[in-house]
Amino acid sequence: MAASIAGGTTWYRARVKAVPSGDCLVLMGLNNDRPEPPPEKTITLASLIAPRLACRGGVDEPFSWDSREYLRKLCVGKEITFRVEYAVPSIGREFGSVYLGGDKNVAMLIVSAGWAKVREQGQQKEEASPFLAELLRLEEQAKEQGLGRWSKVPGAAGASIRNLPPSATGDPSNLDAMGLLAANKGSLMQGIVEQVRDGSTVRVYLLPDFQFVQLFVAGIQAPSMVRRAAVETVVETDFTPDDPFGAEAKYFTELRCLNRDVWIVLEGVDRFSNFIGSVYYPEGETAKDLGLELVENGLAKYVEWSANMMEDDAKWRLKAAELQAKKTRLRMWTNYEPPATNSNAIPDQNFTGEVISKAKRIERRRKKPKKRRNEKIILYSAT
């Protein structure tokens, strides 16, 4: 048995950043709306054992996805109170108690719903939740009622195991990216953001099939946390790893999208099966455009090559947002200086012109040649 260290008596406030499994929470400090990322801590709920999600090349334990989803929907993005009950340094984990809304013990809620089993006290007396007796009582109650993982429905355990494609278990080689794009291009797809690589790069489960894909937000590029490897994308980047707004852009996206239900519109794919698309996240009763929000807040720049995949109105909104951010020298544009121009004002000159009717403008627009389809194909074959 690994040696453990008893926890303290102090309760702390935090916000739930992510939920990796049905018994584990990633917490971040309350930053009081400051832009820089706050400190983080991972807490495993004391005395609980949730079923494990599939690792690389593996399969889910029964009810593991339902367990994770219960805790994710219960807690992600919400303010909680927590205390570390004990730690096991040899495995680098801290175990604690968490309260939601001030008076709801999260471990008790999970056990009451049947989504985790209770681990009885180990050889070390301090390796147990102070609420162990009540957790054991709630577990017996859930078993009697056939709740969650204790379901008495024939075949329920097998039905709860996800039929995962290879991309969801660490093998993207069999992903038919072009086929997935062709079947869904321009359509709203539901997804869950599992990782945020930088402000404009996310890794997403596309539902309901659980294809796990990397997606670059269309039309923009946020400062990178780490320079992208040449083997991962055909997109060139001129941001350096130490860009001062990289961490802030990543935190901006994490705060709004990580472990959240989002909507994805696929626009394109590169030759390494990275998708390009738009991401919309919920805010109250509305949906926000992540790319537009990043540009409006001075945390990403407009990028022509992927913007050309988008509808014209979305493209022009991004352009206008970047111009405004430059004008106000917001964040990454703090030291922006407009390019020098050789044109001089022409004083006291009179000009004549022709008023073109709206009908003529429309006619001219109609005569404008359409963009050739093979312009976009260049993305797939570039070297």
Residue, then its C-alpha position, 0 to 999 in steps of 0.5 A: m500500500a502506497a504511503s498517504i499524507a493526511g489533508g488539511t482542514t481548510w476549504y477552498r473555492a474554485r471553478v470546475k475546468a474539466v471532468p476527465s472521468g466519473d470521479c475526477l475533477v480538474l479545478m482552477g482558481l477563481n480569477n476574478d475576470r483577470p485574463e491570465p490563466p489561474p492555478e489548477k489542481t486535479i482532485t479525485l473524489a475521496s473513497l469513490i471508484a468510477p468505471r474507467l473510460a477507454c485508454r489507447g487501443g482499449v474499450d470502455e468499462p461498462f457505464s464509464w461514459d454515463s458516469r463521466e457525463y453525469l459528473r461533467k453535466l453536473c459540475v463543469g464550469k460551475e463554482i465549487t468548494f473543496r478540501v483535500e482529505y489525503a494525498v498519495p505522493s507515489i502516484g501524484r494524486e490528491f483525494g478530496s471532498v467537493y461541494l456544489g452550490g454550498d450544500k450538495n456533496v458531489a460524491m454523495l450525488i454520484v453514489s446516489a445516482g449509482w454512477a460510482k462505487v464506494r471504496e472502503q477504508g484501506q490499510q491507512k486510516e486516513e485514506a477515506s472520506p470523512f463521509l464514508a458511512e453515509l456513502l456506503r448507505l447511499e450505495e446500498q440504496a442505489k443497488e436496491q433501486g437498480l440505479g446507474r451502474w447497478s441497473k437490473v435491466p438485462g444487457a444494460a452493462g453491454a449496451s453502455i459500452r461505446n462502440l468507438p472508432p479507432s480515432a477515439t482510442g489513439d489511432p487516427s490512421n483509419l479516419d476517412a476525413m474526406g468522407l466525413l467532410a463530404a457527408n457533413k460539410g456546412s451542417l451543424m454537428q454536435g460535439i464535446v471539446e475534450q482538449v484545447r491545444d491553443g486558442s484556435t485549435v481544439r480536439v473534439y468528439l464528433l457525436p454521435d459516432f465519437q470520431f475524435v478529431q483535431l480542428f483548426v478554427a476557420g478564418i483565424q489563428a491564435p498565438s500558439m503555445v508551442r510551434r506546430a510540428a511540420v508533420e501535423t499540418v500544412v498550415e504555416t505559422d509565424f507565431t513563436p512559442d513565447d508569444p505573450f498572448g498564447a496562454e491568454a488565448k488558450y485560457f479564453t477558449e478553455l473557459r468557454c469550450l473545454n468539456r462543453d457541448v458545442w456545435i461544429v460546422l466543418e469547412g475543410v480538411d488538410r492532408f494530415s486529416n486535421f479539420i478546419g471549421s467553425v465552433y459555436y458554444p452556448e452562452g445563455e440562450t444564444a450561441k457564440d462564434l468562438g473564432l469571432e470572439l477571439v478576434e474581437n478580443g484581440l486574441a487571434k488574427y484573420v487568416e485568408w486561406s481558411a476564411n476562403m472556405m467560409e460564407d462571405d458574411a462570416k468572412w467579412r465579420l472576421k475582417a471587420a473585427e480584426l480591423q477594429a481590434k487593430k484600431t483599438r490596439l487590443r491585446m496582441w495588437t498593442n504595438y500595431e502600427p498601420p502600414a506606411t502609405n505614399s498617398n497624399a491628401i489632395p486639397d481643394q479639388n473637385f471630382t465628378g462621378e456617376v451614381i450607380s443604381k442598386a440594380k446595376r450594382i446587383e447586376r455587376r455582382r452577378k456577372k462576377p466570376k465564381k470562385r473555382r472549386n479547384e482553389k480549395i483542393i490545393l489545401y489537400s495536395a499542398t506539399 
